[in-house]
Amino acid sequence: MLRLEGIDAGYGATTILHNVSLEVQAGEVVTIIGANGAGKTTTLRTIAGLLQPTAGRVFFDGQDVTRLSAHEIVDLGITLIPEGRQLFPDMTVRENLLMGAYRKAARDRQDQTLEEMLNLFPRVKERLEQNAGSLSGGEQQMVAIARGMMARPKLLMFDEPSLGLAPIIVAQVFEVVDAIVKTGTTVLIVEQNVFHTLKVADRGYVLENGEIVLSDKADALLCNDHVRQAYLGI
């Protein structure tokens, strides 16, 4: 479904990603793990069309999407749930969710999708008419995930969904991710909580200093000595 070939990307004169290649098959859950500053968010932003690579190509469903704009990428079926949630705080939860149905293919089914999301997120249903800015961090993260699903994406990308959340809320977030996976949605997830992520993922890539240094099945990465020492503290 998704393939990156030799991607270089960064900000201004600073190159963050160096010759990054990876792929995600339809129905898979793939994770990118790495330390702060490794280039994980830059990878997702490049896929989403928010950054233009300086080298390499991005393919989605067999189409070269390297030079497409962010809104064109969304229309193709790629949705990014950004780090820090980035809701519209002065809009209601309902309004935030409906903003997620921007994609043309999602608009005709937005009422049906909204009902599905409220069944999946009962706490969100309770807060539907509140301003998003009044919600707790965990509730806001649930709204951000539901908003991403409102686009009915083919590929859903998570950028640090557990960032800044209490451990009990982190567990709830990963329960939601697991539920989304069971709907058949293809998922690419960046997350510093490596143990939880590898438990829900099929495969993973290790990104260090902007380069892919290791890739394997998730259970193999959990047993890998380098991953255990560098990211699991074992």
C-alpha atoms as a printed R data frame, in Angstrom:
    type eleno elety resid chain resno       x       y      z
1   ATOM     1    CA   MET     A     1   0.000   0.000  0.000
2   ATOM     2    CA   LEU     A     2   2.765   2.451  0.984
3   ATOM     3    CA   ARG     A     3   6.369   2.443 -0.182
4   ATOM     4    CA   LEU     A     4   9.185   4.920  0.475
5   ATOM     5    CA   GLU     A     5  12.253   4.643 -1.744
6   ATOM     6    CA   GLY     A     6  15.498   6.379 -0.769
7   ATOM     7    CA   ILE     A     7  13.897   9.383  0.907
8   ATOM     8    CA   ASP     A     8  15.992  12.366  1.963
9   ATOM     9    CA   ALA     A     9  14.044  15.117  3.719
10  ATOM    10    CA   GLY     A    10  14.476  17.856  6.281
11  ATOM    11    CA   TYR     A    11  13.987  21.514  7.072
12  ATOM    12    CA   GLY     A    12  15.755  24.226  5.120
13  ATOM    13    CA   ALA     A    13  19.402  23.309  4.692
14  ATOM    14    CA   THR     A    14  19.209  20.630  7.398
15  ATOM    15    CA   THR     A    15  18.679  17.077  6.163
16  ATOM    16    CA   ILE     A    16  16.989  14.853  8.744
17  ATOM    17    CA   LEU     A    17  16.219  11.706  6.750
18  ATOM    18    CA   HIS     A    18  18.936   9.919  4.806
19  ATOM    19    CA   ASN     A    19  18.007   7.326  2.171
20  ATOM    20    CA   VAL     A    20  14.966   6.061  4.101
21  ATOM    21    CA   SER     A    21  13.133   3.136  2.498
22  ATOM    22    CA   LEU     A    22  10.202   1.282  4.037
23  ATOM    23    CA   GLU     A    23   6.898  -0.277  3.096
24  ATOM    24    CA   VAL     A    24   3.494  -0.980  4.604
25  ATOM    25    CA   GLN     A    25   1.224  -3.686  3.208
26  ATOM    26    CA   ALA     A    26  -2.574  -3.392  3.239
27  ATOM    27    CA   GLY     A    27  -4.003  -4.520  6.582
28  ATOM    28    CA   GLU     A    28  -0.668  -4.322  8.400
29  ATOM    29    CA   VAL     A    29   0.287  -2.447 11.533
30  ATOM    30    CA   VAL     A    30   3.825  -1.128 11.132
31  ATOM    31    CA   THR     A    31   5.740   0.900 13.688
32  ATOM    32    CA   ILE     A    32   8.748   3.196 13.427
33  ATOM    33    CA   ILE     A    33  10.732   3.298 16.657
34  ATOM    34    CA   GLY     A    34  13.638   5.524 17.567
35  ATOM    35    CA   ALA     A    35  14.881   8.125 19.998
36  ATOM    36    CA   ASN     A    36  13.859  11.794 20.068
37  ATOM    37    CA   GLY     A    37  15.298  13.535 17.029
38  ATOM    38    CA   ALA     A    38  15.740  10.330 15.028
39  ATOM    39    CA   GLY     A    39  13.422  11.566 12.256
40  ATOM    40    CA   LYS     A    40  10.194   9.697 13.036
41  ATOM    41    CA   THR     A    41   7.870  12.702 12.806
42  ATOM    42    CA   THR     A    42   9.736  13.955  9.738
43  ATOM    43    CA   THR     A    43   8.999  10.618  8.062
44  ATOM    44    CA   LEU     A    44   5.273  10.907  8.752
45  ATOM    45    CA   ARG     A    45   5.180  14.545  7.653
46  ATOM    46    CA   THR     A    46   6.876  13.594  4.389
47  ATOM    47    CA   ILE     A    47   4.343  10.837  3.721
48  ATOM    48    CA   ALA     A    48   1.495  13.245  4.530
49  ATOM    49    CA   GLY     A    49   2.740  15.827  2.020
50  ATOM    50    CA   LEU     A    50   3.582  18.388  4.692
51  ATOM    51    CA   LEU     A    51   7.259  18.148  3.712
52  ATOM    52    CA   GLN     A    52   8.670  17.672  0.226
53  ATOM    53    CA   PRO     A    53  11.601  15.225  0.052
54  ATOM    54    CA   THR     A    54  14.821  16.395 -1.562
55  ATOM    55    CA   ALA     A    55  15.497  12.895 -2.904
56  ATOM    56    CA   GLY     A    56  13.613   9.641 -3.308
57  ATOM    57    CA   ARG     A    57   9.980   8.812 -4.001
58  ATOM    58    CA   VAL     A    58   6.784   7.987 -2.107
59  ATOM    59    CA   PHE     A    59   4.262   5.546 -3.570
60  ATOM    60    CA   PHE     A    60   0.716   4.916 -2.333
61  ATOM    61    CA   ASP     A    61  -1.530   2.273 -3.868
62  ATOM    62    CA   GLY     A    62   0.931   2.040 -6.755
63  ATOM    63    CA   GLN     A    63   0.790   5.786 -7.494
64  ATOM    64    CA   ASP     A    64   3.767   8.135 -7.217
65  ATOM    65    CA   VAL     A    65   2.567  10.732 -4.683
66  ATOM    66    CA   THR     A    66   5.935  12.344 -3.977
67  ATOM    67    CA   ARG     A    67   5.001  15.824 -5.185
68  ATOM    68    CA   LEU     A    68   1.351  15.913 -4.180
69  ATOM    69    CA   SER     A    69   0.110  18.512 -1.706
70  ATOM    70    CA   ALA     A    70  -1.193  17.586  1.747
71  ATOM    71    CA   HIS     A    71  -4.869  17.948  0.801
72  ATOM    72    CA   GLU     A    72  -4.343  15.718 -2.250
73  ATOM    73    CA   ILE     A    73  -2.704  13.099 -0.012
74  ATOM    74    CA   VAL     A    74  -5.730  13.215  2.319
75  ATOM    75    CA   ASP     A    75  -8.080  12.720 -0.631
76  ATOM    76    CA   LEU     A    76  -6.179   9.570 -1.596
77  ATOM    77    CA   GLY     A    77  -6.875   8.087  1.841
78  ATOM    78    CA   ILE     A    78  -3.890   8.890  4.089
79  ATOM    79    CA   THR     A    79  -4.693  10.497  7.444
80  ATOM    80    CA   LEU     A    80  -2.186  11.699 10.047
81  ATOM    81    CA   ILE     A    81  -3.133  11.992 13.723
82  ATOM    82    CA   PRO     A    82  -0.487  14.528 14.750
83  ATOM    83    CA   GLU     A    83   1.628  14.674 17.856
84  ATOM    84    CA   GLY     A    84   0.021  16.872 20.503
85  ATOM    85    CA   ARG     A    85  -3.524  16.221 19.187
86  ATOM    86    CA   GLN     A    86  -3.907  19.701 17.574
87  ATOM    87    CA   LEU     A    87  -7.658  19.989 18.020
88  ATOM    88    CA   PHE     A    88  -9.597  23.209 17.463
89  ATOM    89    CA   PRO     A    89 -10.021  24.153 21.157
90  ATOM    90    CA   ASP     A    90 -12.826  26.701 20.729
91  ATOM    91    CA   MET     A    91 -14.925  24.355 18.590
92  ATOM    92    CA   THR     A    92 -17.132  21.621 20.035
93  ATOM    93    CA   VAL     A    93 -16.133  17.993 19.959
94  ATOM    94    CA   ARG     A    94 -18.832  17.403 17.337
95  ATOM    95    CA   GLU     A    95 -17.439  20.177 15.130
96  ATOM    96    CA   ASN     A    96 -13.917  18.785 15.488
97  ATOM    97    CA   LEU     A    97 -15.115  15.350 14.437
98  ATOM    98    CA   LEU     A    98 -16.986  16.667 11.413
99  ATOM    99    CA   MET     A    99 -13.831  18.521 10.332
100 ATOM   100    CA   GLY     A   100 -12.266  15.082 10.003
101 ATOM   101    CA   ALA     A   101 -14.706  14.200  7.225
102 ATOM   102    CA   TYR     A   102 -13.031  16.722  4.901
103 ATOM   103    CA   ARG     A   103 -12.072  13.971  2.453
104 ATOM   104    CA   LYS     A   104 -14.622  13.775 -0.382
105 ATOM   105    CA   ALA     A   105 -15.048  10.017 -0.004
106 ATOM   106    CA   ALA     A   106 -15.913  10.515  3.688
107 ATOM   107    CA   ARG     A   107 -18.412  13.363  3.423
108 ATOM   108    CA   ASP     A   108 -21.280  11.311  2.015
109 ATOM   109    CA   ARG     A   109 -20.990   8.872  4.931
110 ATOM   110    CA   GLN     A   110 -20.141  11.295  7.725
111 ATOM   111    CA   ASP     A   111 -23.335  10.624  9.738
112 ATOM   112    CA   GLN     A   112 -22.748   6.880  9.635
113 ATOM   113    CA   THR     A   113 -19.074   7.272 10.512
114 ATOM   114    CA   LEU     A   114 -19.899   9.664 13.368
115 ATOM   115    CA   GLU     A   115 -22.247   7.070 14.859
116 ATOM   116    CA   GLU     A   116 -19.534   4.416 14.546
117 ATOM   117    CA   MET     A   117 -16.992   6.654 16.291
118 ATOM   118    CA   LEU     A   118 -19.361   7.493 19.140
119 ATOM   119    CA   ASN     A   119 -19.949   3.780 19.680
120 ATOM   120    CA   LEU     A   120 -16.191   3.185 19.686
121 ATOM   121    CA   PHE     A   121 -15.534   6.190 21.978
122 ATOM   122    CA   PRO     A   122 -18.386   6.416 24.525
123 ATOM   123    CA   ARG     A   123 -16.499   9.090 26.513
124 ATOM   124    CA   VAL     A   124 -16.342  11.237 23.383
125 ATOM   125    CA   LYS     A   125 -20.106  10.824 22.994
126 ATOM   126    CA   GLU     A   126 -20.578  12.206 26.520
127 ATOM   127    CA   ARG     A   127 -18.517  15.297 25.622
128 ATOM   128    CA   LEU     A   128 -19.984  15.891 22.168
129 ATOM   129    CA   GLU     A   129 -21.280  19.423 22.760
130 ATOM   130    CA   GLN     A   130 -18.371  20.630 24.926
131 ATOM   131    CA   ASN     A   131 -15.546  22.730 23.531
132 ATOM   132    CA   ALA     A   132 -12.588  20.476 22.772
133 ATOM   133    CA   GLY     A   133 -10.260  22.710 24.790
134 ATOM   134    CA   SER     A   134 -12.150  21.898 27.993
135 ATOM   135    CA   LEU     A   135 -11.396  18.164 27.790
136 ATOM   136    CA   SER     A   136  -8.653  16.297 29.617
137 ATOM   137    CA   GLY     A   137  -5.539  15.230 27.704
138 ATOM   138    CA   GLY     A   138  -6.771  11.651 27.413
139 ATOM   139    CA   GLU     A   139 -10.200  12.753 26.187
140 ATOM   140    CA   GLN     A   140  -8.600  15.074 23.642
141 ATOM   141    CA   GLN     A   141  -6.480  12.197 22.338
142 ATOM   142    CA   MET     A   142  -9.611  10.094 21.865
143 ATOM   143    CA   VAL     A   143 -11.215  12.963 19.926
144 ATOM   144    CA   ALA     A   144  -8.081  13.304 17.775
145 ATOM   145    CA   ILE     A   145  -8.165   9.591 16.929
146 ATOM   146    CA   ALA     A   146 -11.899   9.676 16.207
147 ATOM   147    CA   ARG     A   147 -11.409  12.753 14.007
148 ATOM   148    CA   GLY     A   148  -8.762  10.877 12.029
149 ATOM   149    CA   MET     A   149 -11.103   7.923 11.577
150 ATOM   150    CA   MET     A   150 -13.864  10.260 10.345
151 ATOM   151    CA   ALA     A   151 -11.888  10.536  7.105
152 ATOM   152    CA   ARG     A   152 -12.392   6.792  6.551
153 ATOM   153    CA   PRO     A   153  -8.693   6.469  5.723
154 ATOM   154    CA   LYS     A   154  -7.029   3.618  3.899
155 ATOM   155    CA   LEU     A   155  -3.871   4.347  5.903
156 ATOM   156    CA   LEU     A   156  -4.016   5.865  9.394
157 ATOM   157    CA   MET     A   157  -0.775   7.305 10.793
158 ATOM   158    CA   PHE     A   158  -0.276   7.963 14.510
159 ATOM   159    CA   ASP     A   159   2.431  10.321 15.762
160 ATOM   160    CA   GLU     A   160   3.150   9.686 19.471
161 ATOM   161    CA   PRO     A   161  -0.458   8.978 20.565
162 ATOM   162    CA   SER     A   162   0.519   8.392 24.207
163 ATOM   163    CA   LEU     A   163   2.663  11.516 24.596
164 ATOM   164    CA   GLY     A   164   2.059  13.302 27.893
165 ATOM   165    CA   LEU     A   165  -0.656  10.936 29.096
166 ATOM   166    CA   ALA     A   166  -0.919   9.118 32.429
167 ATOM   167    CA   PRO     A   167  -0.117   5.382 32.315
168 ATOM   168    CA   ILE     A   168  -3.750   4.334 32.771
169 ATOM   169    CA   ILE     A   169  -4.762   6.555 29.838
170 ATOM   170    CA   VAL     A   170  -1.890   5.187 27.733
171 ATOM   171    CA   ALA     A   171  -3.325   1.687 28.231
172 ATOM   172    CA   GLN     A   172  -6.730   2.954 27.059
173 ATOM   173    CA   VAL     A   173  -5.200   4.594 23.983
174 ATOM   174    CA   PHE     A   174  -3.552   1.335 22.960
175 ATOM   175    CA   GLU     A   175  -6.832  -0.519 23.499
176 ATOM   176    CA   VAL     A   176  -8.368   1.917 21.001
177 ATOM   177    CA   VAL     A   177  -5.492   1.424 18.556
178 ATOM   178    CA   ASP     A   178  -6.015  -2.320 18.826
179 ATOM   179    CA   ALA     A   179  -9.747  -1.882 18.160
180 ATOM   180    CA   ILE     A   180  -8.993   0.212 15.079
181 ATOM   181    CA   VAL     A   181  -6.576  -2.449 13.840
182 ATOM   182    CA   LYS     A   182  -9.340  -5.034 14.138
183 ATOM   183    CA   THR     A   183 -11.497  -2.981 11.742
184 ATOM   184    CA   GLY     A   184  -8.935  -3.778  9.042
185 ATOM   185    CA   THR     A   185  -7.514  -0.242  8.831
186 ATOM   186    CA   THR     A   186  -3.867  -0.175  7.818
187 ATOM   187    CA   VAL     A   187  -1.801   1.595 10.483
188 ATOM   188    CA   LEU     A   188   1.634   3.226 10.603
189 ATOM   189    CA   ILE     A   189   2.511   4.283 14.134
190 ATOM   190    CA   VAL     A   190   5.344   6.293 15.660
191 ATOM   191    CA   GLU     A   191   5.511   5.892 19.415
192 ATOM   192    CA   GLN     A   192   8.175   6.067 22.128
193 ATOM   193    CA   ASN     A   193   6.299   3.501 24.216
194 ATOM   194    CA   VAL     A   194   8.104   0.764 22.324
195 ATOM   195    CA   PHE     A   195   6.847  -2.206 24.324
196 ATOM   196    CA   HIS     A   196   3.169  -1.379 23.848
197 ATOM   197    CA   THR     A   197   3.677  -0.535 20.189
198 ATOM   198    CA   LEU     A   198   5.507  -3.728 19.293
199 ATOM   199    CA   LYS     A   199   2.751  -5.687 21.021
200 ATOM   200    CA   VAL     A   200   0.130  -4.356 18.558
201 ATOM   201    CA   ALA     A   201   2.372  -4.129 15.473
202 ATOM   202    CA   ASP     A   202   3.105  -6.752 12.817
203 ATOM   203    CA   ARG     A   203   6.463  -5.314 11.798
204 ATOM   204    CA   GLY     A   204   8.768  -2.485 12.794
205 ATOM   205    CA   TYR     A   205  11.594  -0.282 11.589
206 ATOM   206    CA   VAL     A   206  14.276   1.184 13.834
207 ATOM   207    CA   LEU     A   207  15.242   4.725 12.821
208 ATOM   208    CA   GLU     A   208  18.460   6.189 14.193
209 ATOM   209    CA   ASN     A   209  19.956   9.536 13.152
210 ATOM   210    CA   GLY     A   210  17.644   9.668 10.161
211 ATOM   211    CA   GLU     A   211  18.551   6.215  8.824
212 ATOM   212    CA   ILE     A   212  16.784   2.853  8.981
213 ATOM   213    CA   VAL     A   213  19.228   0.592 10.837
214 ATOM   214    CA   LEU     A   214  17.001  -2.412 11.480
215 ATOM   215    CA   SER     A   215  13.683  -3.885 10.351
216 ATOM   216    CA   ASP     A   216  11.955  -7.106 11.358
217 ATOM   217    CA   LYS     A   217   8.753  -8.648 12.609
218 ATOM   218    CA   ALA     A   218   7.532  -7.042 15.829
219 ATOM   219    CA   ASP     A   219   8.044 -10.114 17.999
220 ATOM   220    CA   ALA     A   220  11.605 -10.460 16.702
221 ATOM   221    CA   LEU     A   221  12.333  -6.808 17.522
222 ATOM   222    CA   LEU     A   222  11.045  -7.356 21.062
223 ATOM   223    CA   CYS     A   223  13.727 -10.029 21.452
224 ATOM   224    CA   ASN     A   224  16.467  -8.113 19.643
225 ATOM   225    CA   ASP     A   225  19.372  -7.240 21.969
226 ATOM   226    CA   HIS     A   226  19.908  -3.761 20.497
227 ATOM   227    CA   VAL     A   227  16.205  -2.850 20.763
228 ATOM   228    CA   ARG     A   228  15.979  -4.245 24.292
229 ATOM   229    CA   GLN     A   229  18.999  -2.271 25.483
230 ATOM   230    CA   ALA     A   230  18.370   0.984 23.607
231 ATOM   231    CA   TYR     A   231  14.562   1.275 23.811
232 ATOM   232    CA   LEU     A   232  13.242  -1.137 26.443
233 ATOM   233    CA   GLY     A   233  15.896  -0.562 29.114
234 ATOM   234    CA   ILE     A   234  16.553  -4.293 29.449
